[in-house]
């Protein structure tokens, strides 16, 4: 079981964990005497709802209702369910206190239904636009000297998200060499906005930390340090 406190983990970071591990099961959130349940299939959101009874969250009827609405092509019923799902997800994303736990469970959903599942990457990128707590952003973007690079399957992940114009500008600026400070200067965007975008990209799996490069100046500095140490030893 995965569990924690929302004071220590932003909801986006919880989604990141479930996305990376392609988890299938139920995320239970308890916040302000309200229970939120989110059903995941292979790391994607299948369904979400809120209730004042925790027992409601552990019944399969809700996900069965969703599957039925899709299969019988009941547009009105599906739209109503989707509205409830979005409201529940929004409630979870605004939660700054409370506890969460994830219980693995087996939900069989055939391929015809999977296309209706919500992209967790898309949710992460969209919600990262509203993260303005510097302490949260600094958990991922801890220094203006950090350097990032795009992941190999970036095009595959891009097909699951909807980027805004400024997000494309930041993505184009990420080349494995520019620091965060240089991306801010290159794009002309506010530092907070760049951090929000990078935070979302990291949690959605679009980018990763670039390996540290050792420049000639670093090598020369190391050589001088070794010479100094040897000279001291010889005294």
Secondary structure, DSSP 8 states (H G I E B T S, - for coil): -EEEETTTS-HHHHHHHHHHTT--EEEEEEETTEEEEEEEETTEEEEEEEES-GGGGG-THHHHHHHHHHHTT-HHHHHHHHHHHHHHHHHHHT--SSEEEEEE------HHHHTTSB-HHHHHHHHHTT---HHHHTTT---TT-BEEE-TTHHHHHTT----HHHHHHHHH-SSS-BHHHHHHHHT--HHHHHHHHHHHHHHTSEEE------HHHHHHHHHHHHHHHHHHH-
